[in-house]
Amino acid sequence: MEYYAFISYKRKDEKWAKWLQNKLETYKLPSSLSIEDGREYPKALCPCFRDKTDLSETGDLTKILHDKLQKSQYLIVICSPRSAKSKWVNKEVEIFQTMGRADKIIPFIIEGTPDTSNLDSHCYPCTLNENILGISIPELGKERAAVKTIATMLQINFNTLWDRHRERILKRKIKIAIFSTLLIALLGGTFTYLFLELAKQKNKTEEFLGSYYFYDEKFALCNKDYKDDKLSYFIDKKGKEVDKLKRWCKAEPFNEYNGFAKVTDWNGIEYLLDTLGKQYKYSNDTNKIDNSIEALDLSKQNLLKLPEKVWTLTNLKVLDISHNNLKSLPPEIGKLTNLNRLNLCFNKITILPPEIGELKELTELNLAHNEFTDGLPPEVGKLTNLTKLWLCTNKFTSLPPEIGELKELTELSLYKNKITSLPPEIGKLTKLTKLDLSCNRFTYLPPEIGKLTDLTELMLLDNKFPKLPPPEIGKLKKLTKLGLYENKLTSSPSEIVKLNDTLTELKFTDPEVTLKGKMDNTHCDGYIWGFVRKEGTTDWWIQENYQKINGNGGTWEIVISIGERGRHEGTYEVRVIAVSEDKHQELLNQMKRKLKELDSLNGCRIVTLTLAKELSR
């Protein structure tokens, strides 16, 4: 083969592709490996082909890709929510699989999850089999992920290579320590001490940030040797051990999808650990369970029905039976009265039995990606402890009035169904913070929507609203994300201005947003400027229009451009700021450039608004 690997990626992920290519091509394998197993390994995995930059030939692009893929031993796919939607990444995966080499594909996950229950974070291209295990930076950290990729390509046991890798780093540190000792002997004194302390702190910081993945930006897994054994524990962002998460003989990082960490104590007993420190005795094999089991994972086992033994586990608190071929749930589900979390996503279930109402301790219920058509049974109203309910990607046409009894609910997803209206009882869900109604057939919302005053996210994308939902939406003062695009809006959605005391009008004209407002005596004289930033980025784009204003009254109007026509998606933060004459001149000099920080303008912030937009599906 001419290339060790073909690296496929989305242009916006180019820095990761370059980083991985450099890691592969410059990594030197420990020489001791060849001596130990008698195999001859290459000195480096060079060259690797990275498309886009390396495609300098002329001619049909598909033929060129086919030729390069044919000459590559492996296909490494840089996986992110962006690459999952890329036409060319999907094409490259498809071509490589048609060559009969699906087993030579390595998904390299930089962001998101392979699971499709949340399309916002889904990172696998649609042509890539989601059952192929990926190598995840969020789970392993950058260095471990790179070494695992090399181990996979050379068919070396990862733990063996990682141990050699750490040994090499240790030897390097010993050499540095020896050099430092000599330096102390030669120079001595305070200067050397400060130099070493600074170097030690720098190495510690770099190692800390580069090696650990923090779940939900809170907790990271640490491993160290302890009394001739391994020790696993969790640390916070300050590097301090989190006592409530305890110490373990063996542990895995917190799973981004289900929020659990798999841990093992010194007796070899496995548990699922949540972020509150609560542990559930765990098993994924029905042949090795008894009534002491609290968490059972039977996902991805191609089950057509559940083993009868499951219904005897009356102490069960967590049950994951996702990614199977179940068409129904038996009445015996009602026997598991201690269940807290039930995951049924990615099956073929069409209806829930009334006995579901017996699970009164349930706090999370995932029914996403099934084939529900007849709605939920009225008994669902008995699940009064439920806090999260996912019904996305089904064929629901309505919700029962009993949904209003779920008064502890904080998150409700109805994404991608066939629902046309919500029952008035939706107004009883006053603790709701996230409500996703995207990709349905809504033409209106009930006025009771205004009672959801804790709501921070309301997604109404891709429906059939002829105008913005009722004026009561103006009561949602905590709302930070509002998705309106891909609707049939024929009138200016003026109701939204009630979310901000300064706005008087807000109008969408792809790809622009027009904001109109009024001044009061709290605003300064000068000029109005507009800025926009996409969520997940740090740069603010300066808009090219501005307006002279009088702080004692009058009106203003700003037009802000978001991306290109029909080619923008995601969530955007828009700010309108009044600045002085001096700052105005500075902004004129920086037009068509980006700013890192707006607070340095020392201006009067008039409007801060977050808008969600998804036109590319």
Secondary structure, 3 states (H helix, E strand, C coil): CCEEEEEECCHHHHHHHHHHHHHHHHCCCCCHHHHHHCCCCCCCCCCCEECCCCCCCCCCHHHHHHHHHHCEEEEEEEECCCHHHCHHHHHHHHHHHHCCCHHHEEEEECCCECCCCCCCCECCCCCCCCCCCCEEHHHHCHHHHHHHHHHHHHCCCHHHHHHHHHHHHHHHHHHHHHHHHHHHHHHCHHHHHHHHHHHHHHHHHHHHHHHCCCECCCEEEEEEECCCCEEEEEECCCCCECHHHCCECEECCCCCCCCCEEEECCCCCEEEECCCCCEEEEECCHHHCCCCCCEEECCCCCCCCCCHHHHHCCCCCEEECCCCCCCCCCHHHHHCCCCCEEECCCCCCCCCCHHHHHCCCCCEEECCCCCCCCCCCHHHHHCCCCCEEECCCCCCCCCCHHHHHCCCCCEEECCCCCCCCCCHHHHHCCCCCEEECCCCCCCCCCHHHHHCCCCCEEECCCCCCCCCCCHHHHHCCCCCEEECCCCCCCCCCHHHHHHCCCEEEEEEECCEEEEEEECCCCCCCEEEEEEEEECCCCCEEEEEEEEEEECCECEEEEEEECCCCCCCEEEEEEEEEEECHHHHHHHHHCCCCEECCCHHHCCEEEEEEEEEEECCC
